[in-house]
């Protein structure tokens, strides 16, 4: 998440909520792992965008 100014060693606080808006940073469970991604919507499609240029786009 270096593109969102979240770097290795930083601590984050996660608040559970029922709704996320386009452009929000979300904590997503993918299998047994949790990742931080930026939520983007394109019509009915939901995209989880990494803020690190080393990683590609995740589709849900």
HUVENMO-V991036 format. One line per field, one symbol per residue. phi: phi as a letter, one per 30 degrees, with the letter a starting at -180 (. if undefined). A space follows every 10 residues. Layout:
BEGIN
phi = ???
END
This chain:
BEGIN
phi = .edciccejd cbcccdadbb cejddbcccb icccbcbcdb cbicdccccd cbddcddccb
END
